[in-house]
Amino acid sequence: MKVVRLEDVIDSDQHIKEDNWESRRLLLKKDGMGYSVHDTVIKAGTETHIWYQNHLEAVYCIEGEGEVETVADGKVWPIKANEIYALDKHDEHLLRAFSDMRMVCVFDPPITGQETHNEDGVYELVDEE
């Protein structure tokens, strides 16, 4: 059994901050669950280009409003609290936050915890050594 408290992750090495977002990584590859879980805040008024070529992601919005646009077809999905979206085809997308959005994100395969988006919006696969 493992219990992780958000308050213990904030401002630790599992709390990654970027211009548009911050991610509090609760469960990581080292935890051996086969997925990782993050509590992420997307900052109001931002647009983030994301393309998880190496990961599948499910995102449950628990606060705020925004939208996701898939780059391939230009389709836009409004997102608000109590909705989940799944990037089940490694979808390249734009995430726009109209207000601060708090999201619970699940990644498969799990991340190590130190990943950030590269210039293409991708998390590279990282081996922990």
Number of C-alpha atoms within 10 A of each C-alpha: 2 5 7 10 8 13 9 12 17 15 11 11 11 19 20 19 14 11 9 15 19 17 24 24 27 22 25 21 20 14 13 10 13 14 19 23 24 23 22 21 21 26 21 17 12 17 18 18 18 21 22 20 16 14 22 19 22 17 20 19 23 16 17 20 19 22 15 20 18 18 15 9 8 11 10 14 13 11 22 20 15 11 13 15 14 14 17 10 11 16 19 19 22 20 20 23 25 18 16 17 22 24 23 20 21 22 22 16 17 23 26 18 23 13 13 14 15 11 9 12 17 19 19 15 14 13 8 9 3
